[in-house]
Amino acid sequence: MASDDELEDEVAAFLDVAERVYDEYDDGYIDADAALSRLGDHVSDLRDAYEGDE
């Protein structure tokens, strides 16, 4: 499992990329399927970091 500081950094990074995905969707740059796919990838990355599988 990641340390608290590492996990905090990973959560902050996730929130940043999630916000960008939402913004791109809202601006019409990507469709819903692509947005969900990208968010799913980022959720997997966050889960890996939490479980220490980076």
VENJO-V856447 format. One record per backbone hydrogen bond with DSSP energy under -1.0 kcal/mol. CO is the residue of the C=O (numbers start at 1). NH is the residue of the N-H. If there is no record, write none. Layout:
co,nh
CO,NH
CO,NH
This chain:
co,nh
3,7
4,8
5,9
6,10
7,11
8,12
9,13
10,14
11,15
12,16
13,17
14,18
15,19
16,20
17,21
18,22
19,23
20,24
21,25
22,26
23,27
24,29
25,28
31,35
32,36
33,37
34,38
35,39
36,40
37,41
38,42
39,43
40,44
41,45
42,46
43,47
44,48
45,49
46,50
47,51
48,53
